[in-house]
Structure formats: C-alpha cells, structure tokens
C-alpha cells in the first residue's frame, strides 16, 4: 500500500511560493435504455445532425500535439479578453480580492447568498498569502440552490430552510472553496453554515468563461492553420482538460478544450483560462463516421428534476431498503442501504469520469453526471431511474436500480453516454456497476470513473496477503494489477463489523457476469470525514493522470489517519480502454442502417466491485 501527501501541508508549502506572485498560476459533459450485456445490440433510432461543413483547405493532421506560441493573443480580435483583464485587475484591488458573479445575472436570493459568503472569514481563508497578505486571484464560479444531496450533518437546517451553495475558485492554489449559506439566518457571516476547501479541485466553468475560451480558440492562428479554415463555432467549450508539457499539465491551471469536428477527426484547442491564451492543439481520430456534427443542446427534463433531483426517493424490495437521489454532479446516490434491516452502506455515488485520450500527451476531459437542470454536470440524466429484475438461468436473483446519462446527439463523435447500475441480490450481495457506452472524442481513450462507497456499521477492513487476512489499519491506496493477491474465490478485501458479519469485496477481473475485460482499479481507503464527499463533490484531480493521482489521494493525510475504528470510505477507480477494432469493439458505439434508418450499435464496457456477505459465526 502506498500513501500520498496531505492537502494542508501542501498548501502551507505553496503559501511561501505564492507570496512572490499575484494572480494566475477541468467538463462535465440523453432516451433509450442501453443493454447491460457487452454484446453489440441495436437500440432505437438516433437523431442525425446536419452535414458537417467542409473546410476551405486541407486540415493538417499531426500525430502529436502542437504547442502554441507563447505570445499574447490579439486583444482587439477578442474583446472579451480586454474586458476580462479589467475585471481581474479591479478584483485584485477590491476588499476582499474576489471577482464576483455579476449581479445582473443573478436573482435576488443568489445575490444575497454571494454577499453573505463573502462575509465569511473561513470562506476567504485563501484569498491572500499568509505571510504578507498579498491578494490572490480568486473568482466566484457558481451560486445555486442547495439540494438534498448537498446536505451534511453541519447543514441539516437546509432541509427546512432555503440554502445556497457558493463556489469560489483560487487560480493561484488550484483550490476550490465551497460555502453553504442559509438565507434564513440573517445578514451576517453566521448564515454560512459550512465551508470546505479542496485543493487540486476545479468547479465547472461558468458560461462567460466557456464563451471566452471559444473566442480565444476561434481567433488563434494555430487553430485556423490546423483546420485549414477559420472556424465559427466549437463544441464542448466548457470541458475541463489537461495537456502535458504546458501550463495545463495535470490541470495545474484552469484549462478547457473547445473542440472542432472535421469529418472523422476532432481538433482539440487547449485554452488556458488562467492566462487567457491557447497553449496547444491536438487531433484525435473519431473512427469511421460521417453522420454529421453534434450540437450542444440543454436537456430540459423537468420531470426528472422535480421527481428525483429535489428529494430522496425510498425503495424497499426483496429485503433491501434505501433512499436514492440524482445529485448535481455525482450521479445517482443511494444512501442508508440496509438488508433485512441491518446497515450495509451509508452512501454510494459516482463522483467523476476521468477520460484520457493519450498516455503520452496527458489530455482529455473530466466528466460529471447528474441532474438535467440547475446542475454542474454536462452528461445529464436522460431518463427516469428504473428498477429491473436481474435474471440468471431463467430465475430472478435480484434487482437493479439503473440510471442513464447521455448527450442528445449520442452516438455521434464527441458525444458521451454513461450508465449506473446498483445491483442488489436475494442472498444479500450487492454491486455498484459503472458503464461507458462510447463514443467519445477518440478511439484511444481510457475511462477512469471514481466510485465512492461510505461504509456503514464501522466495518473494519483486511486485505488478502501471504495467504491470510491482514488488517488495513491506516489510510492508503493500492493498484490491483497482476501482482495483487486474491483468495481462491477472487476476494481481495474483507469487511467485518463488531459482530463478525460483513462483506468480502471481489474486484472485477473479467470474471463477473457482464463479460468485461477487468478493472485493474486503483483502490483507496480513507477515514470518513463529512467534508470529503458527503455532499456533492466538484471535479477531483486531473482528467488524465495514469498513476494513483486520480483525486481520492488528496483525502489521505501526510500522517495517514488510523482506520482501526472502522469508520471507512472505500474509493474504487477502474480503468477501461476503448477499442474500435472490428470484432473487438469495447467502450464504443456506432451507427448502422436498419430498414433505411440509422440506429445505434453499442459495445459497452463495465466494471465495479461485488460485495459478498460474510456470515457471522
């Protein structure tokens, strides 16, 4: 097991450096039900977008990324840049030095929530350097109504009162501060019920920054040269990204990737919004596809929002009981999971999808999934949550709670589709399953979803090593590759409560029912802390790291906390590699003509650990 450094100590070290600077130093992404099987399956007809306009020249297809000039962009050609610079300069002179959201774009309650948050000393903890009080570049990215999924023990008043969630991004520290504001408390800092600070974490880009990124990309000569024509529009302009060998490496700066589609290729324009310039371009191949250009369309699904995003829904079936809710960006969360009235899991949710398109270049997207309205997710819920039977050998052995998330133009290039399945079995076993159904922005992608399981009943953890169960007594992480040890039944971990009952944990190595190719997951164990994920989490870590730095490691202390008391959170990050090779497709989708109509064909990939009961003796 390995350990990583703690957020607080890293920040202390960084304060010394940032005292020398002032200011600047990733996106989340619609109504068929996809097959759970990994065999190619036709689903209903998909909408076809208008034909892709042809370029006026021949695109330059480079095998690797091309870095852009370090010269400043033409401010005259990008009016938003000059406006932006003036706003940043003014904010650095303000007290506090925070670039606020314009009141003209906020309703009165949002305005008041922003004002109250900015009265909180804790919320403003990192807006200055500690040694000489130099102002740092910070900006309010979002103010929106808190949901049930945002509520923690410290903010239970928000179950009865109107509360707002305010997100502040710190460009110098690459840190996000979040305040929960109760508008019913008063007009002072006491209205701020809870503040959390997450380093190496970035909120979703507000609309004005996405528009700025698109203008920077469209005016960059490197983009026009690569395309062979001057573009007039881009897709995915709010998609956070990374690019090695630039300021965007490991998402150290706030970078997004407006994307331009030409035939079967996509040109990524990597824009550093911390510095306000293009840092590079990169072509990816979309596979053999010529059906047209996807559009970004907001999914107005008020039925989903009103029924499943605003409050918990209770489910009781086959001895299982639990609540579930669609979160802002952490997918479908199930909570208070019990079997035959025995506590099993406090909550489970899918925090992020990290999507990387090159192990060499280190670039891709960070995707959030969640509600279709008033949410920070971009791959949004495309159907109501559904309950379906699990049938094996003709017999019902359990049920699954299924949620579908999809871009409206899926399976066209640069459109994504994900699914969650929470499987619950008659024998007391359960399994959270994460599925990717393509197609994405390239045929060399690796998908790394981040599953968070908050275990109930103070279950203590042991790992199978040297032919015996070895207690896991401190926070840490490990990679379950070919060197990992498993029992004869395929179990890696054992979770036991004080009565000796609990669960074995069986990672997916390709042996489970859906026929996946195995997860090779990173697994993290942390001591439970409500500020580390009980409420919705923003994007964790960088999209494209190939090592253990997927995000959960930031919750492991420099001196790892003891896990001996059993108050544990298990983080599970599988790794799926897509493939469009004929006959070997995986994590992929395409279209075929059936009865004269284009219909999608899907080769899903799926993974997730199975939890098998351990009976108390």
N, C-alpha and C positions, 0 to 999 in steps of 0.2 A: 504494500500500500504506500502511496505517495502523499505528500502534503504540500500545500501551497500557502502563499503569504496572505496575511490578513489585510483587509481594506484600510483599517485605521492607521496601521504603521506605514502602509504605502503612502497614504495621504500626508502623514507627518513629514516623510522624506520629500514629498513633492512640494510642500509648502516652501521649503528652503529654495528650491529651484524657481518656483513661480514668483517669488519676491522680486526676481530680476526682470519680470516681464509684465506687460499689461495687455490683457485681451487674449486673442485666439492662440492657441497651441494646436441602426444603420438605416424593409418596409413591409411593412407588412403588405401585404398584397390587398355555382351559383346555380330544371330542378330534377335530375334523375337520381336514382339510387344506384350507386356503384356496386359491383359484385364484391363479395368478401373473398371469393376464390381468386387465385392468381392465374387462372386460365383466361385467355382472351375471350371477352364477352361483348357482344353488341348491346348498346343501350339506345335510348330514344334519339331522334334526330336532333342535331345541333344546329343552331343558327349560323349562317355563313356571312361573314363580313364582306364589305365591298372589296373589289380587287385592289391589290397593293399597287400604288402608282409607281411606274418605272422611273429609275434615276435618269438624269440627263447626262451622266457619264458612267464610267465603269468603276464600281467600288474597288478600293484597294484592300485585298484580303490578306491580312498579316497573320502569321502563325502564332505570334505572341503579342503581348500588349505593347502599345506605343506610348511613351511618356510625352506629355505635352510640354510646351515651352513654359519656363518659369516666369515669363514676362507678364505684366499685369494685363488683364483683358481691357478691351476698348469700352470705357465707361460711357462714351457718347452713344455707342450702339446698344448699350444695356442700361437704360435709365434706372431700373430698379437697383443697380449697384450703387449709384451715387446716393440714392435715397437711403439705401441700407447703411452705407458708411456714415451718413449724417446721423441716423438713428443710433448706431452703435456708439459714435463719439459722444452724443448727448447723454446716453445712458451711463457711460463711464464717469461722467461729471455729476450724475444725479446722486441723491441720497434716499434710498440705497441705490447702488450702481446696477440696476436691473432694467433690461429692455422689456417693457411690459407689452402685453397684447393691447392693441388699440381699442379703447372703449367703444368706438363706433361699431366694432364687430362683435360686441358682447351685449347680452341683455343685462338689465339692472342687477339681477342676482349674481351673474358671473362677474360683473364689475366689482360688486361688494366682496365677493369671495377673493378675488385677486388682491384687493386693497387690504383685507384682513390678513391674508397670508403674508403680505409684505410688512406687516407689523410684528411678525414672529421672529424673535432673535434666533431661535433654533433653525427655522426655515432659511434664514440668511447667514447661517454659520460659515459658509464657504464663499461668500461673495467678496471677501477681502483676504489678502495674505495675512497670516497671523503675526509676522514679525514687524512689518512696517505699515500695515493697514492699506496696502495698495489695492485699488479696486480691480476686480477681475471681471472678465466678460461673461455675463450671465443673461439668460433670456427666459421669460415665461413662454412655454410652448403650448400649453393647453389649460383650460378651465372648463370642467364639465361636471354634471351631476353625478354624485357618488351612487353606486349601485349596491345591491345586496352583497355582491361578490367582493366589494371593496372593504367591507366592514370587518374589523378586527376587535378583539376584546377591549382595546382602548377607545374604540369608536362606536360602541353599541348604541349610543344616543342617536346615531344616524339611522337606526331602524325606525325611529319615530319622528325625527326632525329632518329638515332639508339640509343636506350637506353637499359640499362641492370638493372635488379633487383638483388641486392646483399643482402643475408640474413645472419645475424650474431646471433648465439645463445649464451646466457650467462648462464652457468651452475650454478653459484652462486645465481643469482637472478631469475632463470627460466624465462628469459626475451628474447624476440626476437627483434632485431633492423633490420630495412629494409631500404636500400638506393636505390633511383632511380638515375642512373648515365647516363648522356648524353655524349656519346663519341665524339660528335661534338663540344663540348665547348672548351676543351683544356686539358692540362695535370696538372691541379691543382684541389684543392678542390671545385672550382666553378662548376665543372662538376656534382657535387652531387646536384640535384635539390630539393630533398625532403628526409627527414629521419623521420621514425616513430618508436616508441618504444612501444611494447605491453608486459605487464607483464602477468604471468601465461599463456603464449602462446608459442607453440613449433613448429618450422618448421619441414618439413618431413625429415626423416633420409636419408642421402646420402648413396650410395651403399656400401662404405667402412665400414660404421657403421653397416649396416644390415649384412654384411659378418662377422664382428667381433661378433655381437650378436649371429649369428648362430653357430660360433665356440665355444663361451662360453657355449651355451646351450648344444651342442652335446658332450662336454667334461665334463659336470657336472655330478658327480655320482648320484645326486638326480634324474636327468632325466633318466639315464640308469636304475636305480633301479625301478622307477615308470613304465617305459615301459617294463622292463624285457629283454631288449636288448640294444646294443649300436647303436644309430641312426646314419645315414649317410647323412640325409638331413632333412630340415624343410621347412615349408611354412610360408608365412606372416612374414618374419624376420624383415621387416621394419615397422610393425604395432605398433603404439604407444599404451601404455596400462597403467593400474594402478593396484595396489594391496594394500588393506588396511593392516595396522599393519606392513608395511615395508617402506623403503625409497621411494617406488613408490606410496605411498598413495597420492591421489588427484594430481598425476602427478607432485609432487614436484621435483623429479629427472627425468632425461630423460630415460624413460624405454620403452622397446619394448617386443614383445611376439612371438618369434619363436614358431611355433605350429606343433605338431606331431600327425598324424592321425593313429588310430588303430581301425579297424572295425567301430563300431558306436560311437566311443569316440574320443575326442581330448585332448591331453595333452598340456597345455599352459606352456611354460617356460618363466617366467618373468625375464628379464635381465635388470639390472640397468647399463646403459651405462655411467652414471656419475661416478660410482665407478668401473665399469668393472667387474661385478660379477653377478651370478644368485642369486635372492632373494627368489624365491619360485616357486612351480609348482602347477597346478590345473587341474583336469579333468573336462570336461563337456561332456554331452551326446548329440549326434547329432541326436537322433531319430533312428527309424528303417530304416537303409540304408546300403547297401552293394555293391553299384555300382562301387566303386573304389576310387582312390586317385586323387585329383585335382592337377594340375600343375600351377605354376605362369608363364604366357606367356604374353609378351608385345604385346599389340594390336596395330598393325601398320595400322592405318586408316588415310592415308594421305588425302583422300577426305574430311573427316570431318574436319581435321586440317586446310587444305588450304581454305576451303569454310566458316567455321563457327568459327574458333578459332583466325583467324588473323584480322578480321574486323567485324564491325557490319553489320547485315542484316536488312533491313527495311521491315515491314509488314503493310499493310493497308487493313482492311476488316471490313465490317458492321459498319462503323463509328469509328472504333478503329484504331489508328496508334501507332507504337512503333518500337524500334530497339531491336535486341537480338544478343547475342554473347555467345559462350562457353568459360568460364573462365578457369584459371589454376586449381583451386580447389574449387570454389564457385558455381559450377553448371552452368546452363543456366541462364544468367542475362538478364532481359528485362529492358529497360530504355526509358525515355521520353515518357511515356504512356499517351495518350490523347484519349478522347472520344468526338466526334463531335467538335474537335479542342480545347476542354477545358482540361487543365492539370490535371492529376489524380495522377500519381506516377512518381517520378524521377527515381527510380530503384527498382527492386526486385530481390533477389537471395537467394540461399540456401547454407549457409556458411559451415556447418558441419553436419554429422550424428554421434551423440554420441551413442555408443552401449555398454550397460552394461549387464553382464550375472549373476550377483548375487547382491541382495540388501545387503547381509551380508558381502560379501568379497570385494566389490568395485573394480571389474576389468572388462575389456572389451577393446573396440577399439574406436578410433576416426577416422572416415572415411571422406575423401574428395571426391567429384565428380567433373568431368570436362573433359578437353581435353584428347584425347588418346595419344598425343605425346608432348614431351617437357613440361611436366606438373607435378605438385606435387600431383595430385590425383592418387588414386590407383583403385577406381571403376570408370572405364573410359567410356566415351560415346561409345555406341555400335551400334548406328545407327544415321542417319541424323535427325535433328529436323523435326518434322512432324506437319502439320496442319490438323485437322479433325473436322467435324461438331459435334455439341452437339445436340442430338435428344431426345426430350421428348414427349411422347404420339404421336409419329409419325411426329412431327413437328420439324424443325430446329430452335433452340432457341439461338444459338450462335456457337462459335468455340473454340477449344483448341489448344495451342501450346504444343507439347509433346516431351520430351527428355528421352531416355532410357540409363541407365548406367548398365554395367554388367560385372562380371568376366566371363572369357571364359568357365569355367567348371561348371557354374551355371546350375542346382540346386544341384550340389554335395556339401557335407559338407564343411564348411569354405569358401564358395563362396557366394557372395552377389549380389543383384540386386535392384536398386533403380530407381524410375521414378519421373520426374517433369511434372506437367500439369498446365499450366496457362490458366484458363478458362475465356472467355470474352463473355458476353451475349448481346443480342439485346437491352435489357432495360437499359444498362449502368452499370449493376452489373459485378463484376469480382471476381475470387477466385484463389489464388495460392494453388495448391494441392501437397502434398508430399506423395509418395507411397513407401512402402517397400514390396518386393516380396520374402523375405527369400533368402536362407535358413539359412545362417549364421553358427555360430560355436556352437550353443546350442539351447535347447528347453526351456530355461528360460531367454530369452533376453528381454530387454527393449530398445526401439529405441527412441532417442530424437533428431530430426532434428532441426536445427537452421535457421529459416526464418528471413531475414532482409528486411523490407519494408521502403524505404526512401520516405516519403510522399511529394507531390508537393503542390504548391499554398498556403503555410503557413496555413495549416489546423489545427485548434485548436481542442483539444481533451477533451471530457467529458465522464465520466463513469456513469452507471445507478446505483444509490444507494438511498435508502429511498424513492423510488417512483418518483425520479426526476433525471435529468441530472446534475451531479456535475462536475465542471471544474477540469481537471487534470493539475495542474499548475507547477509541478516540476518533475524532473526525478525520476523514481521509478519503482517498479515491483510488481506483484501480481500473485497468483496462482488461476486459475479459477476452483475451486473444487466445492463440493456440497454446500458450504457456499456462493458462489458468487451470485450476483443479476443480473437478466436479465429482459428485457421488455417482454410483452406478445408475441411479435414477435421473441423473442430469441436474441435480440441485447444486447450487453454489452457496446459498445462504440459508440460515435457519433463524427464524424469529420466534421467540418464546416469551409468554407473559409469566407472571409470578406463579400461576397455577400449572405451568408446564405445557400449556396449549399455545398454538400459534400456527406459523406457516413456514414451509420451505419455499424458497424462491428459485424458480427454474428459468434462466435466461433462454431466449430463443437462439439456438444454434443451427436452425434449419430443420429441427425435428418436430416442430409443432404443426398443428393441423392445416394451416393455410398454405403451407408449402413455400415459405420464404427461404431466403438464402443465408439466414443468420444475421445477428445484430452486431457482433463484435463491439459491445457497448462500453462506454465509459460509465462507471458507477461511482457515485459519491454518497457518503454518509455524513450528515451534519446534525448537530444538536438543534432541536426545534427552537426557533425564535420567531415570534409572530410578525416581526418587521421584515423577515426574509421569505415572504411569499404567501402569508395567509390572505392578504389582499392581492389584487391584480398586480403582476409584475410587468414592468416595461422590458424592452429587449435586453437580454443578458449577454454580455460578452460580445465577441466579434463573430460575424457570419461564417468566417472561412478558415478558422484555425483547424489544423489537422491533429493537434495534440489534445491533452486534457483540458486546455483552456477554452471550454465551451460555455462558461458562465457560472455554474454552481460552485466552482472552486473559490469564488470571492467570498463565500459564506464559511470557509474553513479558516480558522484562526491561525495566526503565526505560531502560537502555542495552542495546538488543537484542543478544543473543549472535550471533556470526558463524555462518552456516550454510555457510561456504565449504568445510568439511571433509566435508560431505555426510551427517553423522550426523543425519538428519532425522526428525521426526514430522509427518505431514500430518493436520490435523483438518478435517473436512468436515461442515457443518451445513446441510442443505437445509431448505426451508420449504414445507410442504404446507398448503393451505387447504381445509377440508372444505366440502361443499355437499350439501344435501338437496333441491335444486330438482328436481322431477320431470323426468326426461330428461337431467339434468346432474349426477347424484349422483357424488360423489368423496369419498374418505376416509369412507365411510358404510356402514352396514349396517341392514337392516330385516328384517321377517318377513312371510311370505306364507303363505297356506293352500294346501297341495298334498295332494290326496287326503284332505282333512279334518284334516291335521296341519300345525302351524306349522313352517315351515322358514326358515332364514336366507337372505337375499339380500345379496350383498356387492358393493360398488363400491370396490375397494381404491385406494389411492394409493401410489406407489412412486418411489424415486429412488436415486441413488448414482452415483459416477463410474466410467467404464470406463477401464481401463489397457490400452493397446495397445502391443505390442512395437516397440521401435526396434532395428533390426538393426545390429550393429557392422560398419563398413565394412572 
